[in-house]
């Protein structure tokens, strides 16, 4: 058991998977990446010009426009489940669970992939944004906002209330500035540095370059 840490929340894209964005993977598959880059939705969202539901609508509309046909849930699922899981993910999650630490995914990515990782890795809690489909299984524009990428702290507070575990016993692992609100909310923020990106939003941020390094960090913090 680890008394110091009782919950570890993982970002999904770029942490548990090698792909940095499940949304980008869909745009690459359907040929809609140019459309969303032209729209500059991410910048508009960061600047407060659109809300997250509007961003989701613009992304899904771009997919449907580029596909030039109805898009079935099965095709989206095949793309997402084809993304490579980090080679250390299973080992790390298994180690975490042996310590009696609860686990969660908190991601601005897509629920289809998050729920598959939950099943595959044995994650306890999942929060990810939902695509919507009609009664025939075809993608509809829009979605259901579960995790606002700039307000992951709100999801962490909800998870803390839900489990009765204080945020002082939480660790969060993320890979970009999109995780800053989460880093600020927990006692143990960990930055997984995948490339040349740097994050400096909290002074107590621990940095690892591979997911497997989390094991050494936990052994130190838990006094193993």
C-alpha angles and dihedrals in degrees: 000000000000114000094183096058124032102163132038118190118195128201106226112213110067093005109058090016129044091226109091094210130023088195090056090049090057092047091051091050096048096037095243099120094100091052095054093043089053090050091052090211095161093055091045090052093049090049093050095245092124133019125236095262089055089051091051090049092051091049095049093043089053090052092051093045094050094043091055089205139063110288117224124216089234091062093049090047091051091053094048097043089050091065115110117255116220109267091231098048098093094044093048096047091047090052091048092051092049086060090056092248118146118231136214141176115221109180143156084213128096127297096224091066095037092054091049090052089048089055095043098044101030096243113179102214133022131195116176137137119271130228116213128226134188125243090276094053098257122141116257125201115265129022144211117285112224100149121031103205091223094046106049087132088071091057091048090053090050091050090049091052092045095052101031090235113134119232087242085072094048130104120192125194119200138157108213149025088276085076096057096103088054093045089054094049100056135061094230113044116177125192116207102207106209099170138341094321117121129194123199104167097117130036096220096054115139116208128212128175098204131034091234089066087072088076093061090045092052092046088056097045094043094045096239 
